[in-house]
Amino acid sequence: MTRLLLVGPPGAGKGTQAAILAETYGIPAISTGDIFRSNVVNGTPLGLQVKAIMEAGEYVPDDARAGFLLDGYPRTLDQVNELDRILSIDHAGVDAVVLLEAETDEVVARLLKRAIEQGRIDDTEEVIRHRMDVYAEQTSPIIAVYDKRDLVVRVNALGAVDEVTARIVDALAQRNISAV
Protein backbone atom coordinates (compact mmCIF):
# COMPACT_ATOMS: atom_id res chain seq x y z
CA MET A 1 0.00 0.00 0.00
CA THR A 2 1.47 3.33 -1.07
CA ARG A 3 0.21 6.57 0.44
CA LEU A 4 1.68 9.72 -1.12
CA LEU A 5 1.07 13.42 -0.82
CA LEU A 6 1.95 15.66 -3.76
CA VAL A 7 2.76 19.27 -2.88
CA GLY A 8 4.05 22.17 -4.90
CA PRO A 9 3.26 25.68 -6.00
CA PRO A 10 0.56 26.43 -8.54
CA GLY A 11 1.94 25.66 -11.99
CA ALA A 12 4.60 23.20 -10.81
CA GLY A 13 2.92 20.32 -12.65
CA LYS A 14 1.11 18.59 -9.78
CA GLY A 15 -1.93 17.64 -11.85
CA THR A 16 0.18 16.26 -14.68
CA GLN A 17 2.46 14.30 -12.35
CA ALA A 18 -0.46 13.07 -10.20
CA ALA A 19 -2.05 11.35 -13.20
CA ILE A 20 1.22 9.72 -14.24
CA LEU A 21 2.21 8.67 -10.71
CA ALA A 22 -1.24 7.20 -10.03
CA GLU A 23 -0.76 4.89 -12.99
CA THR A 24 2.90 4.20 -12.17
CA TYR A 25 2.11 3.17 -8.59
CA GLY A 26 -1.32 1.63 -9.24
CA ILE A 27 -3.11 4.02 -6.87
CA PRO A 28 -5.84 6.58 -7.43
CA ALA A 29 -4.92 10.26 -7.59
CA ILE A 30 -7.31 12.29 -5.50
CA SER A 31 -7.21 16.00 -6.24
CA THR A 32 -8.95 18.44 -3.97
CA GLY A 33 -8.80 20.87 -6.87
CA ASP A 34 -10.84 18.45 -8.98
CA ILE A 35 -13.28 17.93 -6.14
CA PHE A 36 -13.67 21.67 -5.63
CA ARG A 37 -14.15 22.33 -9.34
CA SER A 38 -16.72 19.55 -9.61
CA ASN A 39 -18.69 20.98 -6.70
CA VAL A 40 -18.57 24.45 -8.23
CA VAL A 41 -19.77 23.14 -11.61
CA ASN A 42 -22.60 21.18 -9.97
CA GLY A 43 -23.58 24.07 -7.72
CA THR A 44 -23.23 22.10 -4.50
CA PRO A 45 -22.52 23.82 -1.18
CA LEU A 46 -18.82 22.98 -1.10
CA GLY A 47 -18.13 23.65 2.55
CA LEU A 48 -20.94 21.38 3.73
CA GLN A 49 -20.00 18.71 1.24
CA VAL A 50 -16.37 18.58 2.31
CA LYS A 51 -17.32 18.63 6.01
CA ALA A 52 -19.79 15.77 5.56
CA ILE A 53 -17.23 13.66 3.69
CA MET A 54 -14.52 14.27 6.28
CA GLU A 55 -16.83 13.57 9.23
CA ALA A 56 -17.85 10.28 7.62
CA GLY A 57 -14.21 9.37 7.01
CA GLU A 58 -15.05 8.88 3.34
CA TYR A 59 -12.72 11.41 1.78
CA VAL A 60 -10.86 8.55 0.12
CA PRO A 61 -12.96 6.41 -2.24
CA ASP A 62 -13.14 2.62 -1.89
CA ASP A 63 -10.66 2.08 -4.73
CA ALA A 64 -7.94 3.60 -2.55
CA ARG A 65 -7.42 0.43 -0.51
CA ALA A 66 -4.10 -0.16 -2.27
CA GLY A 67 -3.03 3.35 -1.36
CA PHE A 68 -3.54 6.82 -2.72
CA LEU A 69 -1.92 9.99 -3.94
CA LEU A 70 -3.42 13.17 -2.51
CA ASP A 71 -2.90 16.25 -4.68
CA GLY A 72 -3.66 19.50 -2.88
CA TYR A 73 -4.45 18.10 0.56
CA PRO A 74 -3.56 18.74 3.33
CA ARG A 75 -3.17 22.52 3.09
CA THR A 76 -3.28 23.48 6.76
CA LEU A 77 -1.91 22.08 10.02
CA ASP A 78 -5.46 21.20 11.10
CA GLN A 79 -5.82 19.16 7.91
CA VAL A 80 -2.49 17.41 8.62
CA ASN A 81 -3.84 16.46 12.05
CA GLU A 82 -7.15 15.28 10.57
CA LEU A 83 -5.38 13.18 7.93
CA ASP A 84 -3.20 11.66 10.67
CA ARG A 85 -6.30 10.86 12.71
CA ILE A 86 -8.09 9.19 9.80
CA LEU A 87 -5.05 7.15 8.75
CA SER A 88 -4.37 6.09 12.35
CA ILE A 89 -7.71 4.26 12.39
CA ASP A 90 -6.05 1.67 10.13
CA HIS A 91 -2.69 2.07 11.92
CA ALA A 92 -1.34 3.69 8.77
CA GLY A 93 0.46 6.86 7.83
CA VAL A 94 1.79 8.73 4.85
CA ASP A 95 4.74 7.04 3.12
CA ALA A 96 6.17 10.14 1.45
CA VAL A 97 5.44 13.76 0.66
CA VAL A 98 6.65 14.64 -2.84
CA LEU A 99 7.48 18.35 -2.90
CA LEU A 100 7.71 19.69 -6.44
CA GLU A 101 10.05 22.67 -6.36
CA ALA A 102 10.24 25.34 -9.03
CA GLU A 103 11.52 28.90 -9.26
CA THR A 104 8.76 31.46 -8.85
CA ASP A 105 9.49 33.32 -12.09
CA GLU A 106 9.37 30.08 -14.08
CA VAL A 107 6.05 29.07 -12.53
CA VAL A 108 4.59 32.53 -13.10
CA ALA A 109 5.58 32.29 -16.77
CA ARG A 110 3.92 28.84 -17.02
CA LEU A 111 0.72 30.10 -15.43
CA LEU A 112 0.57 33.22 -17.59
CA LYS A 113 0.93 31.03 -20.68
CA ARG A 114 -1.80 28.69 -19.40
CA ALA A 115 -4.05 31.69 -18.66
CA ILE A 116 -3.73 32.83 -22.27
CA GLU A 117 -4.27 29.33 -23.69
CA GLN A 118 -7.33 28.68 -21.50
CA GLY A 119 -8.77 32.19 -21.61
CA ARG A 120 -8.38 32.78 -17.87
CA ILE A 121 -8.53 36.56 -17.98
CA ASP A 122 -8.42 36.86 -14.18
CA ASP A 123 -5.01 35.14 -14.01
CA THR A 124 -2.85 38.25 -14.20
CA GLU A 125 0.77 38.29 -13.09
CA GLU A 126 -0.22 40.13 -9.91
CA VAL A 127 -2.87 37.54 -9.03
CA ILE A 128 -0.52 34.65 -9.79
CA ARG A 129 2.29 36.11 -7.67
CA HIS A 130 -0.18 36.60 -4.82
CA ARG A 131 -1.21 32.92 -5.11
CA MET A 132 2.47 31.98 -4.96
CA ASP A 133 2.90 34.05 -1.76
CA VAL A 134 -0.17 32.44 -0.19
CA TYR A 135 1.09 28.98 -1.17
CA ALA A 136 4.51 29.64 0.39
CA GLU A 137 2.98 31.04 3.58
CA GLN A 138 0.48 28.22 4.06
CA THR A 139 2.67 25.35 2.92
CA SER A 140 5.81 26.12 4.93
CA PRO A 141 4.36 24.88 8.25
CA ILE A 142 3.08 21.69 6.62
CA ILE A 143 6.42 20.94 4.99
CA ALA A 144 8.12 21.57 8.35
CA VAL A 145 5.88 18.96 10.01
CA TYR A 146 6.59 16.35 7.35
CA ASP A 147 10.31 17.27 7.33
CA LYS A 148 10.47 16.45 11.05
CA ARG A 149 8.98 13.05 10.19
CA ASP A 150 11.61 12.60 7.42
CA LEU A 151 8.90 12.15 4.80
CA VAL A 152 9.65 14.98 2.36
CA VAL A 153 11.14 14.10 -1.02
CA ARG A 154 12.21 17.28 -2.82
CA VAL A 155 12.11 17.11 -6.61
CA ASN A 156 13.02 19.74 -9.20
CA ALA A 157 9.78 20.30 -11.11
CA LEU A 158 11.37 22.07 -14.06
CA GLY A 159 12.04 20.24 -17.30
CA ALA A 160 10.20 17.83 -19.54
CA VAL A 161 7.31 15.93 -17.98
CA ASP A 162 9.04 12.55 -18.34
CA GLU A 163 12.23 13.92 -16.78
CA VAL A 164 10.33 15.18 -13.72
CA THR A 165 8.49 11.86 -13.45
CA ALA A 166 11.81 9.99 -13.56
CA ARG A 167 13.18 12.20 -10.77
CA ILE A 168 10.14 11.47 -8.62
CA VAL A 169 10.26 7.71 -9.26
CA ASP A 170 14.00 7.63 -8.52
CA ALA A 171 13.59 9.63 -5.31
CA LEU A 172 10.77 7.36 -4.12
CA ALA A 173 12.76 4.24 -5.03
CA GLN A 174 15.52 5.48 -2.71
CA ARG A 175 12.90 5.29 0.04
CA ASN A 176 11.93 1.75 -1.00
CA ILE A 177 8.68 2.89 -2.60
CA SER A 178 8.45 0.94 -5.83
CA ALA A 179 6.31 1.37 -8.93
CA VAL A 180 3.97 -1.47 -9.88
N, C-alpha and C positions, 0 to 999 in steps of 0.2 A: 504494500500500500504506500503510495507516494502522495504526500501532502505538501504542496508548494504555494508560496505567495509570490506574486509578481508585482514589483513596485518600480516606479520610475516617473519622471516628470511627463506632463502632457507632451505628446509628440515623440517620445522615445521609442515607440514601436511596441508597446505592451500588447495591444490588440493583435497585431500581426504575429508576434512571438507566442502569445497565449494559444492561438489556433494551432500553430506548428508544434509547440511543446505538448499540448493536449494529445495530439496524435502520436508524437514520439514516445510519450510515457504511458499511453493508453488510459488517460484520465480525462474527465470532462473539464473544460475551462469554464469557469463561472465568473462572469463580468458584471460587477455592480453597475457599470455604465450601461450595459445592455439591458439590465433589469430596469434601471431608471428610465431609459429611453422608451422601453416597451410600456411602462406604466404611463408615461407622458402621452404616448401615441394613443393608448387605450382610454385615457382620461380617468384613470383610477386615482384615488387619494393615496399618493405614494407613501407618505409618512405612516399612515395606518397600515398599509399593506406590508411595509418592511417590518414594522413593530410586530404585527401578527405572525409573520413568518419566523422572526427571531424568537418570540415567546414560545412558539410551538416547536422550536428546535429544528425546523424544516428548511433552513436557508440553503442546505445542500440537498439536491435532488437524489432520489434513490440510486441513480446510476453512478453515484460517487463513492460507492462502497470500496472500490479499488483505489481510492484516493481522489485528489482534486487539485486544481490549480485555481486559486482565487486571484482575480485581476481587479484591483481597485478596492480591495477590502483586506484588512482593516485600514481605516484612515485616521482613527483617533485612539488614544490610550484606552478609553472606555471600550472601544470595539476590540482592541487587543485582548483585554480582560474577558470580554464576552466570548470571543473565539476560544480562548484558553478554557473557559468554563464548559463550553459545549463539547470541545474535543476531549476534555478530561472525563466526560461521561463514559467514553469508550477507552479510557486510559491511553489516549493518543495525544499527539502534539504535531506541530508543524515540523517538517523535515528540513526545509530550507526556505530562505527568503531571497529571491533573485532580485537584486537591485540593478536596474538598467540605468547606467550613468551616461550623461551626454552634456556637452557644453551648452549653456543657455542660448548663446547666439545661434548655434546650429539648430537647436530645437525650435527657436522662434522662426527661423527661416523655413523649416519644414512645415510648421503650422500656418505660416502666412501663405505658403504655396498651396497647402490643402484647403485653406479658406477660399482662395481664388478658384481652385478646381471644383469645390463643392458649393460655391456660391454663399459661403458663410460671411455675410457682410458685417456682422457684429464682431468677427474675429480680427480686430485691428492689432497692430503691434503693441499698443498700450495695454489692451485687454489681455493679450497673451502673456506679456511680461508680468502683469499683475497675477495671473493664474500661476505662473512659475514661482513668484514670491510666496503665494499662499501654499503651494505644494511644498516648497522648501520649509516653510514655517511649521506646517502641520505634520510633515513626514519625519523631520529630524528626531522628535521624541520616540516615534515608533521604531525607526532604524536603531536608535540607541538601545531600546529594550531588546530587540532581536540581536544586536551586536553583543550585548552582555551574555546572551544565550549561545553565542558562537554559531548563529544560524544564517548570517548574511553572506551572500555570494555576490560580489561586485563584478559587473560585466560592462565593458565598454559597448554602448548601444549604437555607436556610429559605424557605418560601413554597410556593405551589402547584407540583405536579410539572411542569406545562408551563412555568411561569416559570423554574424551575431548569434545565430542559432548554434553554430559549432562552438562558439565561446561558452555559451550557456551549458550545452551538453557536456563539454570538457570540464567545466567548473563543477557541475553536479557529479560527474563521474569521480572526481577527486574526493568527493564526500560519500562515495559508494552508493550513489543514486543512479541507477542504470535505466537506460531506455528499454522499451519492450521490443 
